């Protein structure tokens, strides 16, 4: 199988690319990524040496580039990770989220359908469901009620996928995951931000009262779930993917501080984010029952691995926080804006 992975230089996408290359000896992976601020080729160090792997810099809104790539590589399947994904950034500037996440998904769907792609997985988020109260779980039948511009853009993309399946019979499947954590996560996200700040004895900002609850999913388990859906999922189906690890933000931050041996006095409560959802929790019974997937890493084990990875790879996140990696891409690729389509290492 020849797989096009969009957003493969990002956190989850890079972990997925590494997993497929490590487990599927006869498959080709083409990584299509614009290398915006969260895309980092260092996440894929060593992959360029594999003849089954190719990186192409490009934008999911670039119809001509996608059309040429899908045809030239004779792509069989698409796994669509590419998205603007940080909620805080969507509050500050929603337009790019609509453009990339909605229009980009529609263009990719159109071109993949025209190219005869046999399987298409849209990687989405539990945030499309909105906020839960103190009890209950999101199921695949929970009505969509997004509360942030980011979540709204992902919900719109999900509905486009539904429409392409219903109208055209296009074999698209949607996964909706809970909060991921693990290696290569951009340090604006909660866990790597707290690790990096704690190691530098900087304040650890916690929104509101810190009692917002999230379900934490090990990124490797998420990648296994996406791959199961790609290979065995039913077209037109939605699959929730959760880690069965609910935790309040303040409890998680406290765990990290204690593990790193820093003072809890670093924890600093700040004004809550506008529209901050109170609780997410996933019912993953469908994917467990139908595809045989289940989380393989406990939260304690996954968190320990994550902390150790950031301790052992300090140069990786220090380079990101300094912005040096962006200067490297500008030297390598130049300022192509949103229409980049140049081929990288083959």
C-alpha positions as CSV (number, residue, x, y, z in Angstrom):
1,X,0.0,0.0,0.0
2,X,1.1,3.5,-0.8
3,X,0.0,5.9,1.9
4,X,-0.1,9.7,1.8
5,X,0.2,11.1,5.3
6,X,-0.7,14.8,5.5
7,X,0.8,16.7,8.5
8,X,3.4,13.9,8.9
9,X,6.0,16.3,10.4
10,X,3.8,17.2,13.3
11,X,3.5,15.4,16.7
12,X,1.0,12.7,16.0
13,X,1.8,12.4,12.3
14,X,5.5,11.9,12.8
15,X,4.8,9.2,15.4
16,X,2.4,7.5,12.9
17,X,5.0,7.7,10.0
18,X,7.6,6.1,12.3
19,X,5.2,3.4,13.3
20,X,4.2,2.4,9.8
21,X,7.8,2.4,8.5
22,X,8.8,0.2,11.5
23,X,6.0,-2.3,11.1
24,X,5.1,-2.5,7.4
25,X,8.1,-3.6,5.4
26,X,6.4,-3.5,2.0
27,X,4.6,-0.1,2.2
28,X,5.6,3.3,1.0
29,X,4.9,6.5,3.0
30,X,4.7,9.9,1.5
31,X,4.8,12.7,4.0
32,X,3.1,15.9,2.8
33,X,3.5,18.8,5.3
34,X,3.7,22.6,4.9
35,X,6.2,22.9,7.8
36,X,4.2,25.6,9.7
37,X,5.4,26.5,13.2
38,X,4.5,23.0,14.6
39,X,5.9,20.9,11.8
40,X,9.4,19.8,12.5
41,X,11.5,17.5,10.3
42,X,13.7,16.7,13.4
43,X,10.7,14.5,14.5
44,X,11.5,12.2,11.6
45,X,15.3,12.1,11.9
46,X,16.6,9.0,10.2
47,X,13.5,8.4,8.0
48,X,15.2,10.0,5.0
49,X,17.6,7.0,4.8
50,X,14.6,4.7,4.2
51,X,13.8,4.3,0.4
52,X,10.2,3.7,1.3
53,X,9.8,7.2,2.6
54,X,9.5,10.5,0.8
55,X,8.9,14.0,2.2
56,X,7.2,16.7,0.2
57,X,6.7,20.2,1.4
58,X,3.2,21.3,0.5
59,X,-0.1,22.8,1.5
60,X,-3.4,20.9,1.7
61,X,-5.0,23.9,0.1
62,X,-2.8,23.5,-3.0
63,X,-5.0,21.6,-5.4
64,X,-2.5,21.3,-8.2
65,X,0.3,20.0,-6.0
66,X,-2.0,17.4,-4.4
67,X,-3.3,16.3,-7.8
68,X,0.2,15.8,-9.1
69,X,1.4,14.0,-6.0
70,X,-1.6,11.6,-5.7
71,X,-1.2,10.7,-9.4
72,X,2.6,10.6,-9.4
73,X,2.9,8.4,-6.3
74,X,-0.2,6.3,-7.2
75,X,-1.5,6.8,-3.7
76,X,-3.8,4.0,-2.4
77,X,-4.7,5.6,1.0
78,X,-4.7,8.9,2.7
79,X,-4.3,9.5,6.5
80,X,-5.2,13.2,7.1
81,X,-3.5,14.7,10.2
82,X,-2.7,18.1,8.7
83,X,-4.5,20.8,10.7
84,X,-4.1,24.0,12.7
85,X,-4.6,22.4,16.1
86,X,-3.9,24.7,19.1
87,X,-7.1,26.0,20.7
88,X,-5.5,29.1,22.1
89,X,-4.3,30.2,18.7
90,X,-7.8,29.7,17.3
91,X,-9.1,32.1,19.8
92,X,-6.6,34.7,18.8
93,X,-7.0,34.2,15.0
94,X,-9.8,31.8,13.7
95,X,-9.4,32.5,10.0
96,X,-6.4,30.3,9.3
97,X,-8.2,27.4,11.1
98,X,-11.2,27.7,8.8
99,X,-8.9,28.0,5.8
100,X,-6.6,25.0,6.5
101,X,-9.0,22.7,8.5
102,X,-12.1,23.2,6.4
103,X,-11.1,24.3,2.9
104,X,-7.9,22.2,3.0
105,X,-9.9,19.1,4.0
106,X,-12.5,19.7,1.2
107,X,-9.8,20.1,-1.4
108,X,-8.0,17.0,-0.2
109,X,-11.2,15.0,-0.3
110,X,-12.0,16.2,-3.8
111,X,-8.6,15.3,-5.2
112,X,-8.3,12.0,-3.4
113,X,-11.7,11.0,-4.8
114,X,-10.7,12.0,-8.3
115,X,-7.5,10.0,-7.9
116,X,-9.4,6.9,-6.9
117,X,-8.0,6.6,-3.4
118,X,-9.3,3.4,-1.8
119,X,-9.2,4.4,1.9
120,X,-9.2,7.9,3.6
121,X,-8.9,8.4,7.3
122,X,-9.8,11.8,8.7
123,X,-8.0,12.3,12.1
124,X,-10.3,14.5,14.2
125,X,-10.8,15.3,17.9
126,X,-13.2,14.8,20.8
127,X,-13.5,18.6,21.0
128,X,-16.1,18.5,18.3
129,X,-18.5,17.2,20.9
130,X,-18.3,20.2,23.2
131,X,-18.1,19.9,27.0
132,X,-19.4,17.2,29.4
133,X,-20.7,17.7,32.9
134,X,-19.4,15.7,35.8
135,X,-20.7,12.4,34.4
136,X,-21.1,10.7,31.1
137,X,-18.9,9.9,28.1
138,X,-18.8,11.0,24.4
139,X,-20.0,8.3,22.1
140,X,-20.0,8.5,18.3
141,X,-23.7,9.4,18.4
142,X,-23.1,12.4,20.7
143,X,-24.3,15.5,18.9
144,X,-21.6,17.9,17.7
145,X,-21.4,21.0,19.7
146,X,-18.0,22.6,19.2
147,X,-17.2,25.5,21.5
148,X,-13.9,26.9,20.1
149,X,-13.0,28.1,16.6
150,X,-10.6,25.1,16.4
151,X,-13.3,22.6,17.4
152,X,-15.8,24.2,15.0
153,X,-13.3,23.9,12.1
154,X,-12.7,20.2,12.9
155,X,-16.4,19.5,13.1
156,X,-17.0,21.2,9.7
157,X,-14.2,19.0,8.3
158,X,-15.8,15.9,9.8
159,X,-19.2,16.8,8.3
160,X,-17.5,17.2,4.8
161,X,-16.2,13.7,5.2
162,X,-19.6,12.4,6.1
163,X,-21.1,14.2,3.0
164,X,-18.4,12.8,0.7
165,X,-19.3,9.3,1.8
166,X,-23.0,9.8,1.7
167,X,-23.1,11.7,-1.6
168,X,-20.3,10.1,-3.6
169,X,-19.7,6.8,-1.8
170,X,-16.2,7.9,-1.0
171,X,-14.5,5.4,1.5
172,X,-13.8,7.9,4.3
173,X,-13.6,7.1,8.0
174,X,-13.3,9.5,10.9
175,X,-11.4,9.1,14.1
176,X,-12.0,11.3,17.1
177,X,-9.3,11.1,19.8
178,X,-8.8,12.5,23.3
179,X,-5.8,14.5,24.4
180,X,-2.5,12.9,23.1
181,X,0.8,13.0,24.9
182,X,4.2,11.5,24.2
183,X,7.5,12.2,22.3
184,X,7.8,15.0,19.8
185,X,4.8,17.1,21.1
186,X,5.2,20.8,20.4
187,X,6.0,22.6,23.6
188,X,3.0,24.9,23.6
189,X,0.9,21.9,24.6
190,X,0.2,21.3,28.3
191,X,2.5,18.4,29.2
192,X,5.7,19.4,27.3
193,X,5.1,23.1,28.3
194,X,5.0,22.2,32.0
195,X,8.0,19.9,31.7
196,X,10.1,22.5,29.9
197,X,9.1,25.4,32.2
198,X,9.7,23.3,35.3
199,X,13.2,22.3,34.1
200,X,13.9,26.0,33.6
201,X,12.2,27.0,37.0
202,X,9.7,29.1,35.1
203,X,6.1,29.6,36.3
204,X,3.7,26.8,35.3
205,X,0.5,28.6,34.1
206,X,-2.7,26.7,34.8
207,X,-6.0,28.0,33.5
208,X,-8.8,28.9,35.9
209,X,-9.1,26.6,38.9
210,X,-7.3,23.8,37.2
211,X,-10.2,21.4,37.5
212,X,-10.8,21.1,33.8
213,X,-10.7,17.3,33.0
214,X,-9.1,15.6,30.0
215,X,-8.8,12.0,28.9
216,X,-5.1,11.3,28.2
217,X,-4.1,9.0,25.3
218,X,-0.6,7.7,24.7
219,X,0.4,8.8,21.2
220,X,1.6,5.4,20.2
221,X,-1.8,3.9,21.1
222,X,-3.5,6.6,19.1
223,X,-1.3,5.7,16.1
224,X,-2.3,2.0,16.4
225,X,-5.9,3.0,16.5
226,X,-5.6,5.2,13.3
227,X,-3.9,2.3,11.6
228,X,-6.5,-0.1,12.6
229,X,-9.2,2.1,11.2
230,X,-7.2,2.6,7.9
231,X,-6.9,-1.1,7.4
232,X,-10.1,-2.6,8.9
233,X,-12.5,0.3,9.5
234,X,-15.9,0.5,7.8
235,X,-16.3,3.3,5.3
236,X,-18.6,6.0,6.6
237,X,-18.0,5.1,10.2
238,X,-16.8,7.3,13.1
239,X,-14.5,5.8,15.7
240,X,-13.8,7.4,19.1
241,X,-10.3,6.8,20.5
242,X,-9.7,7.3,24.2
243,X,-7.1,6.5,26.7
244,X,-9.4,5.8,29.6
245,X,-7.3,8.2,31.7
246,X,-9.4,11.1,33.0
247,X,-7.4,13.6,35.0
248,X,-7.9,17.2,36.2
249,X,-5.2,19.6,34.8
250,X,-4.0,20.6,38.2
251,X,-3.5,17.0,39.3
252,X,-1.5,16.3,36.1
253,X,0.7,19.4,36.6
254,X,1.3,18.5,40.2
255,X,2.3,14.9,39.2
256,X,4.8,16.4,36.7
257,X,6.3,18.9,39.2
258,X,6.8,16.1,41.8
259,X,8.3,13.7,39.2
260,X,10.8,16.4,38.1
261,X,11.7,17.3,41.7
262,X,10.6,20.9,41.4
263,X,8.7,23.1,43.8
264,X,4.9,23.2,43.6
265,X,5.2,26.9,44.2
266,X,6.0,27.2,40.4
267,X,2.3,26.5,39.7
268,X,0.6,29.7,38.8
269,X,-3.2,30.1,38.2
270,X,-4.0,32.4,35.4
271,X,-7.3,33.8,33.9
272,X,-9.3,31.1,32.2
273,X,-9.3,30.7,28.5
274,X,-12.5,32.0,26.8
275,X,-15.0,29.1,26.2
276,X,-12.8,26.6,28.0
277,X,-14.6,23.3,28.0
278,X,-14.8,21.7,31.5
279,X,-14.6,18.0,30.8
280,X,-13.9,15.6,28.0
281,X,-14.2,11.8,28.3
282,X,-14.4,9.2,25.5
283,X,-16.3,6.0,25.2
284,X,-14.1,3.9,22.9
285,X,-16.2,0.8,23.0
286,X,-16.9,0.8,19.3
287,X,-13.2,0.6,18.1
288,X,-12.5,-1.9,20.9
289,X,-15.4,-4.2,19.9
290,X,-15.2,-3.9,16.1
291,X,-11.5,-3.5,15.4
292,X,-9.9,-5.1,18.5
293,X,-8.0,-2.0,19.5
294,X,-7.3,-1.2,23.2
295,X,-4.8,1.1,24.9
296,X,-1.6,-0.8,25.7
297,X,0.2,1.8,27.9
298,X,-1.1,2.8,31.3
299,X,-1.1,6.5,32.1
300,X,1.6,6.1,34.8
301,X,3.9,4.3,32.3
302,X,3.2,6.7,29.5
303,X,3.8,9.8,31.6
304,X,7.1,8.3,32.9
305,X,8.2,7.6,29.3
306,X,7.2,11.1,28.2
307,X,9.1,12.8,31.0
308,X,12.2,10.7,30.4
309,X,12.0,11.5,26.6
310,X,12.0,15.3,27.3
311,X,14.8,14.9,29.7
312,X,16.9,12.9,27.2
313,X,16.0,15.2,24.3
314,X,16.4,18.6,25.8
315,X,18.2,19.9,22.7
316,X,15.1,19.1,20.6
317,X,12.7,21.3,22.6
318,X,15.3,24.0,23.4
319,X,15.8,24.5,19.6
320,X,12.0,24.8,19.2
321,X,11.6,27.3,22.0
322,X,14.5,29.4,20.6
323,X,13.0,29.4,17.1
324,X,16.2,28.1,15.6
325,X,14.4,25.3,13.7
326,X,12.3,27.8,11.8
327,X,15.4,29.6,10.6
328,X,16.7,26.3,9.3
329,X,13.5,25.7,7.2
330,X,13.7,29.2,5.7
331,X,17.3,28.5,4.6
332,X,16.3,25.1,3.2
333,X,13.0,25.9,1.5
334,X,12.7,29.7,1.3
335,X,9.6,31.7,1.9
336,X,7.0,29.9,-0.1
337,X,3.9,30.9,1.9
338,X,0.9,28.7,1.6
339,X,1.5,27.2,-1.8
340,X,4.7,25.2,-1.2
341,X,4.9,22.0,-3.1
342,X,8.6,21.3,-3.5
343,X,9.9,17.8,-3.1
344,X,12.3,17.1,-0.2
345,X,14.5,14.1,0.3
346,X,13.2,11.1,-1.7
